[in-house]
Amino acid sequence: MFMMPNLWPLARTSHRWLQRMTRHEAQIDQHRMVWLERGQPGPDRPTVVLIHGFAAMKENWGAWFPLLPRHWHILAVDLPGFGESDYRPDASYGYEAQAARLREWLCGRGLDNLHLVGSSMGGAIATVLAHQLESGVRSLVLMNSAGIPEGPDVDIQRPVRNHNDRILIPDTLAGAYRMFNQVGNGKVNPMGVVMAGILGPDLLKRTDAHRHIFADMGKDTYAPVRYLHDSRIPLQVHWGDRDVITPTACVAYFQRPAINADIQLYRGVGHLPMLEVPRRSARALKAFIDR
């Protein structure tokens, strides 16, 4: 039977060279954790930490790399369990556990101008992390974040069975193709075929790990809300109004006066504004961090 070759490791290395990013790794909570870095920290240079979503990796931010200011210090991490970072079947991967690992990674690095940006699952983790870092965070940016209730009557203490695993954990290349289309604006496009060909074989090898991680996320679905309820951290929210993973109804949570978020809503965009409308979303991020 024909097996499609896994082209992603070569593509990943080429991507890093083209973007002029430096690869690093460290041992965090018995996991090798890998990240990309550009620039150096400094009091007049924002350190922007980019945290990807479920079934994704640090390269998801690649469309932003050439658009973000060159003087910014950029850190794009592979969360434990994803990308080049280690997965352990005996570990926990809930939002709190992942935030604790990132906290250990960031502490002691002398970062005093820190801004966190999280996409989907990464948004939920970034929210927890932002409120647990002793050094403080200048701003928090959430992009189609997981962990946000769709309505005011949701019981945030109750574990939720999230059926998005049917989309986000494919077990065939056809399923991978459907996933890449559905996390966008839902329209069939040639890029979905390309992405399935490049990333599909790597994705299918991770099915068991992804099921484990997805189940851990569901044990404390609304963890971010515990921290956002009385947060004083400046907050920007990006959301695509065609998202089928985290519906636009979630945006209402951020429109309450108590939250006071800068909301960027993108018409005709799906779950990944940084890939679908990179210039618009990067411009909004830059203006917010400059403020």
Secondary structure, DSSP 4 states (H G I P E B T S, - for coil): -------HHHHHHHHHHHHTPEEEEEEETTEEEEEEEES--BTTB-EEEEE--TT--GGGGTTTTTTS-TTSEEEEE--TTSTTS---TTS--SHHHHHHHHHHHHTTS---SEEEEEETHHHHHHHHHHTT-TT--SEEEEES-SS--SSTT--TTS----TTHHHHS-SSHHHHHHHHHHTTTS---HHHHHHHHHHHHHHHTTHHHHHHHHHHHHTTTTHHHHHHTT--S-EEEEEETT-SSS-GGGHHHHTSTTT--EEEEETT--S-HHHHSHHHHHHHHHHHHH-
